[in-house]
Amino acid sequence: MKLESQKINLEKSAQDVFDFLTAIENFKHLMPENISKFEVLDADKFVFALSGMPEIVLKKKSMESPHTIVLGAAGGKLDFSLTAKIESLSAAQSAVQLTFEGDFNPMMAMMIKNPITKFIETLAVNIPKSI
């Protein structure tokens, strides 16, 4: 299953966006209002939970400055990734798009498609408000 957020244009350089998103603690500012837990576990890993949902641990898997940041599931039963692709539009402008990818059975995919779509849209929309 692959889900993509809308592409968000920012009045920040690609490097500024990259630097913001590589600081794990900044993800707290991007989370939806119904977050019930957010804790930085180390420089590369954090755990969060939304109301009524299980805790999810995300860890930085790879980075390519200033264009790509890949976060992935750190443990748990589900294997997925959340990728931020950053496009430089000019010296002071960029665009970012989030992509969620995971291999789920059809029933699980059907159950999580809408909540995950809303989640990545919220993260994307909150980037320009937070940076």
C-alpha positions as CSV (number, residue, x, y, z in Angstrom):
1,M,0.0,0.0,0.0
2,K,1.3,3.4,-0.9
3,L,-0.3,6.7,0.2
4,E,0.9,10.2,-0.6
5,S,0.1,13.5,0.9
6,Q,-0.4,16.6,-1.1
7,K,2.7,18.5,-2.1
8,I,3.2,21.4,0.3
9,N,5.0,24.6,-0.9
10,L,7.2,26.3,1.7
11,E,8.9,29.7,1.9
12,K,12.0,27.9,3.3
13,S,15.0,26.4,1.5
14,A,15.2,22.6,1.0
15,Q,18.1,22.5,3.5
16,D,16.0,24.3,6.2
17,V,13.1,21.9,5.7
18,F,15.6,18.9,5.8
19,D,17.2,20.2,9.0
20,F,13.8,20.7,10.6
21,L,12.6,17.2,9.7
22,T,15.8,15.5,10.7
23,A,15.4,16.8,14.3
24,I,13.2,14.1,15.7
25,E,11.7,16.3,18.5
26,N,10.2,18.6,15.8
27,F,7.7,15.8,14.8
28,K,5.8,16.7,18.0
29,H,4.8,20.0,16.4
30,L,3.5,18.2,13.3
31,M,1.2,15.7,15.1
32,P,-2.6,15.8,14.9
33,E,-4.5,17.4,17.8
34,N,-5.7,13.9,19.0
35,I,-2.1,12.9,20.0
36,S,-2.1,11.1,23.4
37,K,1.6,10.4,23.6
38,F,4.9,11.7,22.1
39,E,8.3,10.8,23.5
40,V,11.7,11.1,22.0
41,L,13.6,7.8,22.7
42,D,16.9,8.9,21.3
43,A,18.4,11.1,18.5
44,D,16.9,8.8,15.8
45,K,13.8,7.4,17.4
46,F,10.4,8.5,18.9
47,V,7.2,6.9,20.0
48,F,3.8,8.4,19.6
49,A,0.2,7.4,20.0
50,L,-3.1,8.9,18.8
51,S,-6.2,8.6,20.9
52,G,-7.7,5.1,20.5
53,M,-4.7,3.8,18.5
54,P,-1.7,1.7,19.6
55,E,1.7,3.2,20.1
56,I,4.0,3.5,17.1
57,V,7.8,3.7,17.2
58,L,9.4,5.5,14.3
59,K,13.2,5.5,13.6
60,K,15.3,7.4,11.1
61,K,16.3,4.8,8.5
62,S,18.1,6.8,5.9
63,M,18.7,10.4,4.8
64,E,19.9,12.1,1.7
65,S,20.6,15.8,2.4
66,P,18.6,17.9,1.6
67,H,16.2,15.8,-0.4
68,T,15.0,12.7,1.4
69,I,14.3,11.5,4.9
70,V,13.0,8.0,5.5
71,L,11.5,7.0,8.8
72,G,10.5,3.4,9.4
73,A,8.7,1.2,12.0
74,A,11.1,0.3,14.8
75,G,9.7,-3.0,16.1
76,G,6.1,-4.0,16.3
77,K,4.2,-6.3,14.0
78,L,3.8,-3.9,11.0
79,D,6.6,-3.0,8.7
80,F,6.2,0.4,7.0
81,S,8.0,3.6,6.1
82,L,7.2,7.3,6.0
83,T,9.3,9.2,3.5
84,A,9.6,13.0,3.2
85,K,10.7,14.1,-0.3
86,I,11.9,17.6,-0.4
87,E,12.2,19.5,-3.7
88,S,14.1,22.7,-4.1
89,L,12.1,25.3,-6.0
90,S,14.6,28.2,-5.5
91,A,17.2,29.3,-2.9
92,A,14.4,30.3,-0.5
93,Q,11.5,28.0,-1.6
94,S,10.9,24.3,-1.5
95,A,8.1,21.7,-1.6
96,V,7.7,18.6,0.5
97,Q,5.5,15.5,0.0
98,L,5.1,12.7,2.5
99,T,4.7,9.1,1.3
100,F,3.6,6.2,3.5
101,E,4.4,2.7,2.2
102,G,3.7,-0.7,3.8
103,D,2.9,-4.2,2.9
104,F,-0.4,-5.1,4.5
105,N,-3.0,-7.8,3.9
106,P,-6.1,-6.5,2.1
107,M,-8.2,-6.4,5.3
108,M,-5.6,-4.4,7.2
109,A,-5.0,-2.1,4.3
110,M,-8.7,-1.3,4.1
111,M,-8.9,-0.6,7.8
112,I,-5.9,1.7,8.0
113,K,-6.1,3.5,4.7
114,N,-8.3,6.4,5.8
115,P,-6.7,7.0,9.2
116,I,-3.2,6.9,7.7
117,T,-4.2,9.2,4.8
118,K,-5.5,11.8,7.3
119,F,-2.5,11.4,9.4
120,I,0.1,12.1,6.7
121,E,-2.0,15.0,5.4
122,T,-2.0,16.5,8.9
123,L,1.7,16.1,9.1
124,A,2.3,17.7,5.7
125,V,-0.1,20.6,6.3
126,N,1.5,21.3,9.7
127,I,5.1,21.6,8.3
128,P,4.7,25.2,7.1
129,K,3.0,26.2,10.4
130,S,5.8,24.7,12.4
131,I,9.0,25.5,10.6
